[in-house]
Amino acid sequence: MSISVCVAGLIAEGKIPKGQAQEADRLYARHLAGLQRDMPMMAAASLASERTIAGLKAQLNRKKHLAALAVTSRQRIEADIASFNGGQGGGPAGGGGTIDPRAGPAFLAPSDRAGFSSVDDRMRAVRGRAHGMMDGVLSRFSTNLMGRVRNKAELADVVRELFKPGSTGNLSARELADAWTQTAEMLRQRFNAAGGDIGKLIDWGLPQYHDPRLVREAGYDSWRAAIADRLDRARILDVETGKPLNDAEFEGALRETFDRIRSDGWSNRDPGIQGTSILANRRAESRFLVFKSADDWTDYQQRFGAATAFDAMMGHIDGMARDIAMLEILGPNPSSTLGWLKDVISKSAAEDAAANSKAPDAAHKATRQMDRLTRKSRDRASGRKAAGWHWAFPRCAAGRPPPSWAGRCFPP
C-alpha cells in the first residue's frame, strides 16, 4: 500500500484531519521504513497506521497544552505587572493605567518593587535545591583553591557506578551516584511540570562536554573515528519510530552533531534569531549520544572535552535551573513572551495622553534593559559552553517515547 493511499484512507475514515495529511505522510513513512525490516509488509503497514494516528494525536494534545500554558502565563504576568510597586504597576489587570516600564526588567532580575519572582530568583532557588540534594558530591569533589577537582579516583568510581551500578564495590561512590541520579530526576520532573517533555530515563548516565575548538581542529574523520565505536547504537533511538538508527541515519546524525559542535551551535541558527522552537521542547529534542561504558565516556572526554564528571554534573544543573526558571516565569515560549511584554510596555507608554509624558523614554530604557538582561543570561549559559553540551540519555522506560537524535532548538 502506498503512503499517500494509506493516509487518504485514514482521512476518509475521519481518523486524520485533512490539514494533517502532509505530516501524516511523513510519520507513516518513518514508521513503515522501520517496521518493515522486522515484519511482513501488511503487518508493518497496519502498525505504522496505528502509530501515525497516535503520534498525530500526541502532537495535537501537546500543542493544546502548551498554548494553554502560554495563555495562563500571560494572564499571570499581567496580574504581576498590576501588583508592581505596591499595586501601581498599571496595565489591563491594574485598571487600565499606563504600565510602569520598570515592571518589565523585574521579570528577569530581582527588584525591590516587585512582589513576584524573577527568572534570576527562580534559577538560584532551583540550583540551590539541586545543590542541597548533592551535598555529599559537592563536599567530596568541589574544586580546591587551584581550581582542580578533588578526589579524582573516587570520582572515577562514581562515573562507573552511573554507567553500571554496583560495578566498583565502592559503597560511597554508589551513594554519591544515587544522589546525582535523584537530583537529575528532580530537575526532570520540575522541567516537565513547567511544560517540558523529557521521558523517564533508565540508567541516565552523564552529560558530555564537547570542546568546539578541539573538535574543529580534529576534523570530521578523526572525530568520527574517535566516537563512533564508543557509542551504543542499540540505545540511540529515533524519537518517532522508537527504532535504532539505520546506517544512513546514524551517519547523518554524526555529521550533524559534528557540525553543531564545531560551529558552537551556529550550524542551525541564523544571526539575530534567538531560536526556532519552544523551550519546553528543548531538552526533549536534544541529540542524545549514548556511550557504551564509563571508560568510553571518560576516554572521549579526555580527548575532546574540557570538563570532569563533576563539571558535567554542575553544568547540567546550571542549564536545567535556567531552563526551568524561564519556563516557570515566562511560560513555554520565553522568547515570544518577552517580545510580547516589551510590546505591551511600549504600546502603553505610547498611548499615555499626558503632554509632557516621560513614559515613552522610560519604556525605551526598560526594553533595552530587558535586552541586556536576556543577553547576560544567555552569555552566562555560553560561559558553560552550552552549545557543546549533549546529554547521555539511554532508552526510555516502557510506555514513554525514546530520546530523539534530532538537534536541540528554541521556540518561535
N, C-alpha and C positions, 0 to 999 in steps of 0.2 A: 504494500500500500504506500503510495507516495505521501510525502509530508503534507502537501497542500490539500490533497483529497481527504486525508485523515482529519486535519484541522477543520476543513469545510464541514465535514460530518459532525464534528463536535459543536461547531457553531450552529448548525441546523438543529441539533438536539437541544440547544439552549444551554449547553454546558460551558461554553466560552462566549463572552460578549464579542460582537463584531470588531469593536475597537481594539481588541487584544489579539487579533489574528496574526500580526507580524511577530509579536513576542511569543505567541503560542507556537508558531512555526520554528522559531529559534530554539525554544525549550524542547520541543518534541524532537528536533534533530539531534540535540545534545544527548537526550536520554536514549534515543534509539541507537545512536552510534555506540554508546557504552554497553547497552543491554544485549544487542545482537551478537556481541562477541561471546556471550555466556549462555544463550538460549536460542531456540528456534525463532524464526522471523515473526510468526504470528503472535507468539507469546511475548516477544520483545515489543511488538507494536502495541499490544494491549496494555502492557505495563507502562510503556512510555506515555500512552494517552492518560492513564491514571495519574502518573506523576506530573505530567504537564498541567492537568486540571488543578491538582493540589498545589503546585508551585505558583500558578496564577492567583489562586485564592489567597495564598500566604502573602504574595506581593501586595495584593489589594488591601488585605487586612492591615498590613504593616503601614501602608501609605495612609490609611484612615487613622490609625493610631498616632502616627507622627503628626498628622495635620491637627488632630485634636490636642495633642501636647503643645503644638505651636500656638494655637488659639488661647489655650489656658495660660501659657507663659506670657503672652502679650497682655492679657487681662490683668494678670498679677503685676506686671511691670507698670501698667497704668495706675494701679492702686498704690504701688510703691512710690511712683512719681508724686501722686497727690499727698502722700504722707511725708514727703521730704521737707526738711526744715520746719518741723513742728506742724505739719499739715498745711504748709503754704506753698506746696510744690506746683499746684495748678493742674491743668490738663483736664481731659474729659471726666476722669474719676474725681477730680477736685473742684467740680463746679464750673468748669469751662474757662478758668482764668489762664493767663499766659504761663506757660511752663517755666519753672526755674531751670535754666540751662545747666546749672551745676548738678542737677539730679542725674544727668547722663553719665558723666565720668564715675559717679558713685556706684554704678553697677559693675565697674571694672576694678576700682581701687577703693579702699575704705574712706569714709567721710564722716566727720563728727555730726553732720546734719542729717545723716541717713539712719533710719531705723531698720534697714534691711541689709542683708549680706551682699558683699561684692564677690566677684569671681576670685579675687586675691584672698579674701577672707575664707571662702569655702575651700579653695585649693589648699591653704595652710591647714585647715581643720581636717580635711581628708588625709593629707600627708601625715599629719600628727597622729591620727588614729592608726594608720598603717605602720608608722614607726613604732608606736606603742605595742602593736602586736608582734613586732620583730625586735623587741628589746634585747633578747639574747643574741641575736645576729649582730645587732649594732655594737653591743659591748665586746663581742669577740673579734669582729673583723673591720670595724671602722678604721680609717686611716690614722697613722701616727703623725707627729709633728713634721715629718719629712714628706708627708703625703702618700706614704706607702701603706697598703692594706696589711693588717696584722694577721698572724696565724694562717699563713697560706696553705700549709699542709692540711690543716683541718678543713679549710675552705674547699680544697680539692675533694675531700671526703663528702662534704655537703653536696657538691655537684654530682658525685657518683650516686649518692642516695636519691637525688632528684630524678635521675635517669633510670635507676634501678634500685628501688627501696630494699634495704637490708643487705646490700652488696658489700658494705665495708665492715660490718660488725661494730661500728663506732656509734654507740648509743647517743652520744652528744650530737654528732653530725646528723643522725636521724631526726632528733628532736628539732634541731635548727632547720633542717629541710622541711619538716612539717610546719614550722612557724611560717616559712616563706609560702608554702602551698596554701595555708589558711589565709594569709594576707592577700595573696593574689586572688583567691576565691571571693574574699570580701569585696575587693575592688571590682571584680567582675559583676557581682550581684548588684552593687551600687550603680555601676555604669548602666546595667540593664534596667534598673528601676527608674533611671532618668530618661530612658528611651533607647538605650543601646541594644545590641543583639549579638552577644557572644554566648555560644552554647557552653554547656557544662563540659569541661575538658578533663580527660583522664590522663594521669601522669604528665602534667603540663610541662614540666622541664623548666627551661630558662630561655629568656630572650637572648639574641645575639647582637653584638655591635659590629658593624662593618665600617671600617675606615675608608672613606671615599678616595683619599689620596693613594693609599696602598693598593686598593682595588684597581684604580685607574692606571697606576704605574705597572701593575702586573699584566694588564690586558686581558681580554676575554678568554683566550685559550688557556692561559696559565691559571686564571681564576677558576674556570670551569674544571680543569684537571684537578685542582685542589679541593673542590667542594662536591663534585657530582657523586663520587663513590662514597662519600661520608653521609650522604642523605638517605633516609629510609623512604624509598619511593612508595612503598606499600601504604605509608601513612600521609603522603602528600596527595590530598584528595581534591576533586573538583566539587565545589560547593553545590552545584546544581544537580549533578548526577550521583554524587556520593562514591564515585569510582576513582581509582588511582589514575593519574595522568598517563596517556599513552606516550610513546617515544617523541612524537612530534610536539605534543602539548608540553611535555617535560622540557624539551629543548627551548621551546618558545618562552616558557616560564623562567628558565635560567637566563636567557638573553635579556628579557625584560627586567629581571631582578638586577642583573649586572648594570644595565643602563641606568636604572634608578639610583643604585649605589654610586656608580661612577660620577653621575651628574649631581649628586647630593639632592636628589628628588626633583630636579628640573626637567627630566626627560618627558614627564607627562603633566607639566604645569606651565601655563603661559604667564609671561611677565605681567604684573599688575593684577593678577587674579589670585585671590587667596585660596580658592578651592572650587571644586566642582561636584561635591557630593555632600550628603548630610553627615554631620559629625557623629550622629547617633549610629551611622553605618560604618564609621571609620575603622574600628578595630575588628569588626566582623568581616571586613573586606581586605584586611591586611594579607600580604603574601606570607605564607607560612612555610618556612624551611625547617624540616624536621630531621635532626641528626640522629644517627643510629645509636650513639652511645655518648657517655660523658667524655671519653677520650677523643672522639670525633669532634665534639663541640669545642673542647679545650684546644685541640690542635689547630682548628680553624681560627679560633680567637687569637692564638699566639701569632699566626701568620698575617691575618687580615683584620684583626680587631685592635682596639686600644682601650679595652676595658676588662677588668677582672669580673668574676661571677658576682662579687659584691657590688661592683659598679653597675652591672646589668640589672640587679635587683633594684637598686636605688633609682636607676634611670627609669625603670618600668613604673615604679611608684610615682615618681615625679610626673611622668607623662599621663598616667591614668588619673592622678589627682587633678591635673589641669583640665583634662577632658571632662571628667565628672563635674567639676566646678562650672565649666562652660555650659554643659547640658542642664544642670540644675538651676542655674541663674538665668540663662538666656534661651533655654529651650533646645530642641533637637537641631536647629539650624542657626547657630550663633551668628554667623556672618550676615545672614538675612535679617536677623533680629536687630543687630547693631545698625545696619543700614536703615531699617525702619525707624529705629529710635532716633537716629540723627535727623532723619527727615521730619519726624514728628516735632522735634525740638526746633528745627529751622522754620518749619511752617508756622508753629505757634508764635515764634518771635516775629516773623514777617507780618503776621496779622495783628500785631499789637497796634492799636489805634492811636496811642499817645504820640503827640507831635515830636517830642524830644526823647522818644523811646531809645533806650540803650540795649534793648533785648536782642536786636539783630547782631550787634557786635559781640554780646555775651554768648549768644548761640554759636557764632562762628568760633569763638575761643573754646567753647566747650566741646564742639565736634572735633576740633583739631586736637584737643587734649585726649579725647577718646581714641583718635587715630594713633597718637603717641603711645597710649597705654596698651593698645592692641599690638602695636609693633614690639613694645617692650616684652609683652608676654610671649609673642612668637619668637623673639630673639632669645629669650630665656630657654625656650624649648630647643632652639637651634644650638644653644651652648652645650646641650647634651647630644648634639648631632642627631636630632630626632629623625631626620630623613633617612638615617642609616640604620635605625633600629628595626629588626624584624623578629617576630615572635615565634618561639619554638612550640607551637601548639600541636599536640598529637590528635588522633582521631577523636571525634565527639562521642559522648555517651549515647546509648541506644535511644532512638526517638528524637534526637536533636540533629540539626544539619551539621555536616562536617565543615572544617575550616575551608576557606576559599584560597585559591592560589592567585586570585586577581589582585591588582595593585591597590594600595590604600588611597583614599581620596577624601575630599572635603565637600560640604554642602553647597548647592547652587543658590 
